[in-house]
Amino acid sequence: MAGLSEAAEIALTFDDNRLASLVFGQYDQNVAHLERRLGVVATALGNHVVVKGPPDSTERARRVLELLYARVRDGGGVPLTLGDVDGVIQESSLQGNLFSPAEAPANGERPSFDQIATRRRGGVRARNAAQDAYIKALRAHELVFAEGPAGTGKTWLAVGYAVSLLEQGHAERLILSRPAVEAGERLGFLPGDMREKVDPYLRPIYDALYDFMEARHVDRGLQTGMIEIAPLAFMRGRTLTNAVVLLDEAQNTTSMQMKMFLTRLGENSRMIVTGDPSQIDLPPGQKSGLVEAVRILDGVEGVGRVTFRDVDVVRHDLVRRIVTAYETDAREHPDETPQRPFPQRRGPQP
């Protein structure tokens, strides 16, 4: 009997069968993911789902399922991904920690993660507390530094926020830049025009652009100059006004390059600087401009900083485990210097 008293069962019935099927996922994959993450047993049929397990876990599963249903209902019936499910699990955890039943707001509303919205994607909500803090920082500060490992959404959310400002008329231009470390900023040896030369370095930004904007709008923006893709070296001497400026892979900037970039900020503009200090590809002994800038500008008014960790990886759960394994190994073997996969050449080039 003791075992029975420690178990709970809840049943949920959703109004719309089609939306319920989006919540449950193809072949109930979202339900299965929920089971693994929360340690419950869930059985879905039609628009009905029954969840069994420890009382706290079943109650959390109920909140997650209700939040997922609200999300697909308000989002126009867009299918959910496993990343969306993870995000709502994190959001439900935040809600549960902030309020006990006695402290819940009288109107029944609980805090939810912030979101950005573009015409193509609609609302894109943060998937964890770090992303929520990131979106809030982007809204509050003119210059935001975002540091952390791959897969945390640093660049993707920055591009989405920039596109939203562009579409709302708060900015006239979107300028995207990245240091081309492997070519030492000397792009003349690469074939093609400037856009073709830097494309390989800026592919992730292009991918994010096409995620948040219709392809025809991206292409038109590139043709008119409303969207500009430029290598970092070509920022020198410019003043960027009425623009959203994104510098990606900033850990590979030198101190001089970073200072040059930050001082390009003009009136009614915002800058977003993203990078992963654990992935610096500069020559040995060269100081990272990102690491230095974060230290120097700490506490400066108008500057925000968000740090992502391995637990904030949203790209794929395996990516999160890979990042965690590497970070654990780095802590356990701090004296081992990682080998550079492509040694940088010295001296005159042939």
Buried (B, 14 or more C-beta within 10 A) or exposed (E): EEEEEEEBEBEBEBEBEEBBBBBBBEEBBBBBBBBEBBBBBBEBEEBEBBBBBBEEBBBBBBBBBBBBBBBBBEBEEBEBBBBBBBBBBBBBBBBBEEEEEEEEEEEEEBEBBBBBBBEBBEEBBBBBBBBBBBBBBBBEBEBBBBBBBBBBBBBBBBBBBBBBBBBEEEBBBBBBBBBBBEBEBEBEEBEEEEEEBBBEBBEBBBEBBBBBBEEEBBEEBBEEEBBBBBBBBBBEEBEBBEBBBBBBBBBBBBBEBBBBBBEBBEEEBBBBBBBBBBEBBBEEEEBBBBBBBBEBBEEEEEBBBBBBBBEBBBBEBEBBEBBBEBBEEEEEEEEEEEEEEEEEEEEEEE
